[in-house]
């Protein structure tokens, strides 16, 4: 992976919630959008957009795990103004809706208590 692509990945991590990220990255690195997009795809194996979406969903999962933010708030925090589109992407990447994900992770972090019955010996 080239230094440019590694820098682009760091740029995504720092600016993932912003609009026009690919255009801004192209300006930042002094390359055309087409060149930067092709270079990224060739070296990473996914498009810039797919990588950004995946990164945003990973951040969203962390927010669902560590906060009480609702779906709209998480959606906005990771850069999506359309909550329905965010939910669609979230389901595409996790095979669960945000609500299902939160319920599942809540259950895993707070497993049900199992009470052992004491055996009474005759």
N, C-alpha and C positions, 0 to 999 in steps of 0.2 A: 504494500500500500504506500502510495507516494506521500510526501510531506503535505502537499496541497490537499489531498483527500483526507488525511488525518486532521488537518486544520479545519476542513469543512465539517467533519464530524464534531469537533470541539465547538465550532461555531453553532451547530445545531443544538448542542447541549446547553449553550449559553443563551440562545435566542429562540428556542423552539415555539414559544407562544406568540411570536410576532407574525404579522401578515407579510406577504411578499418576501418570504425568507430566501428563496432561491435567487431572486433578483438582487436582494440586498447582499447576499453572499457573493454573487458575481461582481458586484461593485466593489465589495471589500477586498476580493482577491484579484481584481483587475483582469477578469476573464469574461467572455460572453456567456450568457445563460446556457446556450446550446453546448458550448465546449465543456463548461463545468458540469452540466448534467450528464453528458456522454462519458466524461472522465470518471465521474462518481459511479455511474452504473457499471462501467467496465471493471473498476477496481473493487467495488463492494459487492456487486452481484444483484443489487436491487436498485431501483430508481431512487433519486433524491427524495421524491414525494413519498414513496413507500417507506424509506428509512425514517423520514420525518414523522409519518403517521405512526409507525411502530414505536418510535421514541416517545411520542406524545401519549400513546396508550400505556406504555410502561410507567410514565410519570403519573398518569391518571390512576392506575392501579395502586401506586404508592399513596396517592392522596386519599383514595377510598379506604385504604388500610389504616392510615394514620390520622385521619381527620373526620369531622362530622359534616363536611361539605356535602351539599346535595348534588345531584347530577348536573344541573345547570351551572352551578358554581365551579365544579370540576371541569366541565366542558369549557367554560370561559378561561379558567386558569391555564389550560393547556393549549389554548389558541383557537378554539372552535366557537363561533358565535351561534351556530345552528345546533341546538341540543339534539335534534332528531338525527342529523348527520353524524354527530359524535357517537350517539347510541348505535347507529348502523355500523360505523367503523369499529367500535368497541366490541360488538358482537362478532364481526368478521375476524378480529384478531384473537379473541378469547373464547369464542363459541358460547358466550354468555352475555346477557344484557348487564349494564352496570348494576342494576338492582340485584340480579341473580349473583353477580360477582361479590357484591358487598355482603349479601346474606351468607354465601358460602364461606367467605373469609371470616365473617363473624362467628360462624359455627365452628370453624377450625381453631380460632383463637380462644373460644370459650366452649370447650367440649362439655357435654352434659355430665353432671356428677352421677356417678354410679355408687349407690349405697350398698354396702355388703350387709347381708342379713347375718346376724350372729346366730350360730347354731346352738340350740339349747340341747344339752346332752341329758338323756333320761337317767 
